[in-house]
Amino acid sequence: MDISIIKDILQVCRRLDQKGLVNAYEGNISVRQNGLIYITPAGKNKAFLDEEAICVLEEGSLKQIGGKFPPSSEVPLHVNSYQTRSNIGAVIHCHPPYLTAFALDHRPVKTKAYPEMMGNFKEIPVAPYGRPGTSDIFEPARKYIEKYDGVLLANHGILVVGKDVYNAMNKAEAMEAIARVLSIAEQIGKPVDLPDDECAFFLAK
């Protein structure tokens, strides 16, 4: 086991809690490295976790070899993500208010008015509903996570992947900020699309 990975997860947990992206009952964070999966425990407030709270599982058998609590019920969501792409080193599943609102509406996050959204993420698609806490939640999302680093889970929240836990955290924060801005823009008026050539430039990045 690598204590530095556990410390990284704890730091990300505290930051996401401060940002309002996770709470005691919603959200889980994992890292995969050297045949082990480090993941947050079930039903615990992310702001108050300590090193012994982070669960450590053998990647193949999923046998728990570390941590004083049971792992998150969303272990299948994380494991399936890692199996889908070899370049995924961390997974964050959370319920940020604006992104989750889009997920409840079954509405992808996309725009022709916001260069940063197009350049960084293209769009955040919505995967059809799958029951939380079971393998069913991932299957509808599989084809999206093959292509995108963030996918909304219908009626649930968002799944974000990255090369490491800080990379995944940065994406989750940025995606929520974009969803918030787009929601506010629609409340106060109508976002103005960029010309087609400008959209093509950013979408090609």
N, C-alpha and C positions, 0 to 999 in steps of 0.2 A: 504493500500500500504506500501511496505517496502523500505525505502530509501537506505538501505544497498545493496539491490539487484540491484537497479538502479546504484549505485556507482560501483558495481562489473562489470556490463555490460559496463559502460563507460570506465573502466580501460581495459577491454578486447578489446573493440573497438579500443582504442588507440594503444594497443600492436599489434593487427592484422594489423592495418594500417601501423605501423612502419615496420612490417615484409613483407608488400606488399601482404597480403592475402585478403584485402578488399579495396574498394574505394567508391566514392560517389554513384555510380550506381550499384555496384556489392557487394553483401554480406549482410547478416542480422543475427542477434543474438537474441536469446530469452531465457527466464528462466520461468519455471513453478513452482509456489509455492502457497499453500493455496488457491486454486481455482482461481488464477489469472495468466495471461500470460503477462510477460514484454517483449517487443520486440522493436527493433530499427525502426525508421520511414523510410518512402519511400524517396528515392532520396536525402539523406543528407550525407555529408562527415562524415565518422565515427570518424575522428580525432577531429572534432569540435563540437560534440554533447554535450549538457548540460543536467542537470537532468530533466528539463521540456520537453526535446525532446523525452525521452523514453516513448513509448506508453504502457498503461496498459489496458488489456482487461479482462473481465470476461470470465473464461474458458468455461462455458456452452453456454452462449448467444453470446459471442464475442463482446459484447457491450463495447465500449471504455469509460473508466472511468478516464483516466489520459493521459497526454501527449498533447502537443500543435500542433502536426502534425499527419497526417494520418499514420497508420502503414504500414510496408512493404507489398508489393503486394504478398509476399510469405507466408503470414499468413497460408494458407491451408497446406503448406509443414510442418510448425512447428506443427500445431494442429494435423495433422494426425500422425506425429511422436510420439507425446505425447500419443495419443490414442492407439498406437501399443504396447508400452511397458511401464509398470508402473514405471520402475526404471529410466526412462529418466527424468532428471531435467533441462536440458538445451540443446539447439539445435543451431548449427552454420552451416549456409549455406554460402559458399564463393567460390571464383574463383581463388585459388592460381595458378600461372602460370604452374607449372609442373603437378600438379594434373589435372588441366583443360585440358592440352594438352593430357593427357591420356584419359580423358573423350571425347574429340573431336575425338580421334582415336578409341573410343569404346574398349579400351584396359584395362583390369584390372591391378592393381598393384600387382604383385606377383613375387617371386623369390625363388630360392633354394641356392642363394649365400650370402644372408644377414641375419644373425641370428636375429638381432634386428627386422627386418620386420616380420619374421616368428613367433618369440616369442611374439611379442606385438599385431600383427594384423592378422596373418595368410595370409590374402590377403585383398585387397580393390576391391570388385567386381564392375561391371558396370551395372547399371539398364538401360533398354531401354528408349529411349527418351519419354518425356512427356512435354507438353507445359508449359513453365515457367509462374508463376503467376496464375495458375489454379490448381484445384485438380488433374488434369491429370498428373501433374509432379510427384506426390507421388505414385500413384497406381503401376507403374512398379517397384518402389523401396521398396514397403511394405515388400515383402518376404525377402529382403536382410537386412532391418533394424531390422527385427525380430531376426536376428542372428549376424549381424556385427554392430560395432559402427561407421563405416564409409563406405559410398557407393558413388561411382561416378555416377553422373547423366549425361547420354549420351548427348553430344553436349552442355553441360551447365557448370557443376562445381562439387562440392562435398557437401554431407550432412554428418555432424558429430554430434553424440549425446554423452552426458555424464551425470554423476550424478549431476554435477553442472557446472557452466559456465567456471570455471578454468580447470576442468577436460576435458571438450569439447575443450577448447582452446589448451591445451597441446597435445591432440590427433591430432587436425588439424595441428599444427605446426610440430609435429613429422612425420605425413603422408606426408606433403609437402617436408620435408627434405629427406625422404626416396625416394620419387619420383624423386627428383633432383639428388640424388646420383646414382640411377639406370640409369637415363638418361645420366649422365656424363660417367658412367662406360661403357655404350654401345657405346658412342662416341669415347672413347679412346681405346677400345678393346672389349673383350668378357668376361663377368663375369663368374667366375669359380664356378660351383655348389659344394656345400658341399656333402659329402657322404650321402647315404640314411639314415643311422642310426642317423647321426647328424641332418638331416632335421626332422626326426620323433621325435627326442627329443624336438626340439624347437616348432614344430607344436602341440605337445601334451600339452604344457603349458597352 
